[in-house]
Amino acid sequence: MTAMSIAMQIPHEDRRDEDARRAALTYVGEAFALAALDGIGADDFAEAALCAAMCELVAIHGEDSAALIAGRLADRTAAGEFSVSRRQ
């Protein structure tokens, strides 16, 4: 059974926030894999995904709150939170 099908079996209202975020990351990871199969580079897809995510955040929270979220992402990135390998 794939992670996507597992995520779909759990009713949204029964998931804790952390579980919902993990399920969402599964969907995003699968979208990256599908794009790669279609020959879309990871860097191009990542930029498009960030733009789509920002559009959603602006629609949900407004420009000011979305800008604050984006600012926190810069700090988290610099701190190595999103690095695949450990920082040395």
Phi, psi and chi 1 to 4 in degrees:
 res  aa     phi    psi   chi1   chi2   chi3   chi4
   1 MET       -  133.6 -175.0  174.9  -65.2      -
   2 THR   -79.1  162.1   67.7      -      -      -
   3 ALA   -62.3  -35.0      -      -      -      -
   4 MET   -64.0  -44.6 -175.1  169.6  133.2      -
   5 SER   -68.4  -32.1   60.3      -      -      -
   6 ILE   -64.5  -45.4  -68.5  169.2      -      -
   7 ALA   -60.8  -36.7      -      -      -      -
   8 MET   -72.4  -20.5  -68.0  175.9   65.4      -
   9 GLN   -78.2  -18.7  -68.9  177.0   -0.7      -
  10 ILE   -93.8  116.1  -56.6  168.4      -      -
  11 PRO   -56.4  137.2  -19.3   29.3      -      -
  12 HIS   -54.1  -42.9  179.6   70.9      -      -
  13 GLU   -67.6  -16.2   59.8  -87.1    0.2      -
  14 ASP   -91.7   -6.4  -67.5  -16.9      -      -
  15 ARG   -87.3  142.1  -66.9 -174.9 -159.0  149.9
  16 ARG   -77.8  162.2  -68.1  178.0  -71.6  133.0
  17 ASP   -52.7  -44.6  -73.7  -16.4      -      -
  18 GLU   -63.3  -41.7 -175.2  176.7  -33.8      -
  19 ASP   -64.1  -39.4  -67.5  -25.0      -      -
  20 ALA   -65.1  -39.6      -      -      -      -
  21 ARG   -65.5  -41.2  -74.3 -172.3 -174.7   97.1
  22 ARG   -62.6  -42.5  -83.5 -166.2 -149.8  119.6
  23 ALA   -62.9  -41.7      -      -      -      -
  24 ALA   -63.1  -41.2      -      -      -      -
  25 LEU   -63.5  -33.2  -79.0  172.7      -      -
  26 THR   -62.1  -46.0  -62.2      -      -      -
  27 TYR   -61.4  -43.6  -71.8  114.6      -      -
  28 VAL   -64.8  -43.2  170.8      -      -      -
  29 GLY   -59.6  -40.8      -      -      -      -
  30 GLU   -67.3  -35.4  -71.5 -178.1    2.8      -
  31 ALA   -65.3  -40.2      -      -      -      -
  32 PHE   -61.1  -43.7  -91.3   88.8      -      -
  33 ALA   -63.4  -42.4      -      -      -      -
  34 LEU   -64.5  -40.3  -70.7  170.9      -      -
  35 ALA   -63.3  -42.2      -      -      -      -
  36 ALA   -61.6  -40.0      -      -      -      -
  37 LEU   -61.8  -29.5  -72.7  173.7      -      -
  38 ASP   -88.2    4.5  -77.4  -17.7      -      -
  39 GLY    85.9   13.2      -      -      -      -
  40 ILE   -86.9  127.4  -61.1  170.4      -      -
  41 GLY   -65.8  146.6      -      -      -      -
  42 ALA   -59.5  -37.4      -      -      -      -
  43 ASP   -67.3  -40.6   55.2  -21.7      -      -
  44 ASP   -65.3  -42.8  -68.4  -31.0      -      -
  45 PHE   -67.9  -39.6 -168.2   82.4      -      -
  46 ALA   -61.4  -43.2      -      -      -      -
  47 GLU   -64.9  -41.7 -172.9  173.0  -25.7      -
  48 ALA   -63.9  -39.2      -      -      -      -
  49 ALA   -64.7  -40.8      -      -      -      -
  50 LEU   -63.6  -41.6  -76.4  170.7      -      -
  51 CYS   -64.1  -43.5  -70.0      -      -      -
  52 ALA   -64.0  -40.7      -      -      -      -
  53 ALA   -64.2  -42.1      -      -      -      -
  54 MET   -64.4  -39.1  -73.5  -54.2  -60.9      -
  55 CYS   -59.3  -43.1  -72.6      -      -      -
  56 GLU   -64.8  -44.3  -71.5  -63.2  -38.9      -
  57 LEU   -63.3  -39.7  -72.9  171.7      -      -
  58 VAL   -64.3  -43.2  167.6      -      -      -
  59 ALA   -63.4  -36.0      -      -      -      -
  60 ILE   -82.5  -46.1  -66.6  165.8      -      -
  61 HIS  -110.7  -13.1  -60.0  -70.1      -      -
  62 GLY    91.2  165.1      -      -      -      -
  63 GLU   -62.6  -45.1  -74.3   84.3    0.7      -
  64 ASP   -63.5  -46.8  -68.6  -20.8      -      -
  65 SER   -67.0  -38.7  -68.1      -      -      -
  66 ALA   -63.3  -37.9      -      -      -      -
  67 ALA   -65.0  -38.7      -      -      -      -
  68 LEU   -63.6  -42.2  -70.1  172.7      -      -
  69 ILE   -61.2  -45.1  -68.3  167.6      -      -
  70 ALA   -62.3  -38.9      -      -      -      -
  71 GLY   -63.4  -41.1      -      -      -      -
  72 ARG   -65.2  -33.7  -71.9 -165.5  -56.4  -92.3
  73 LEU   -63.2  -37.9  -73.4  174.5      -      -
  74 ALA   -61.6  -45.2      -      -      -      -
  75 ASP   -64.5  -41.9  -66.0  -21.8      -      -
  76 ARG   -65.9  -37.2  -68.6  167.1   62.6 -168.5
  77 THR   -65.4  -47.2  -58.6      -      -      -
  78 ALA   -61.4  -30.1      -      -      -      -
  79 ALA   -80.4   -3.4      -      -      -      -
  80 GLY    87.4    9.8      -      -      -      -
  81 GLU   -61.4  -28.9 -176.4  175.1  -27.4      -
  82 PHE  -103.2    2.8  -56.8  111.7      -      -
  83 SER   -70.7  138.4  -63.3      -      -      -
  84 VAL   -74.8  -41.2  176.6      -      -      -
  85 SER   -99.9  157.2   60.3      -      -      -
  86 ARG   -68.2  145.3  -68.7 -177.9 -179.2 -111.0
  87 ARG   -78.9  146.4  -64.4 -175.8  101.6  178.7
  88 GLN  -113.4      -  -62.9  178.2    7.2      -
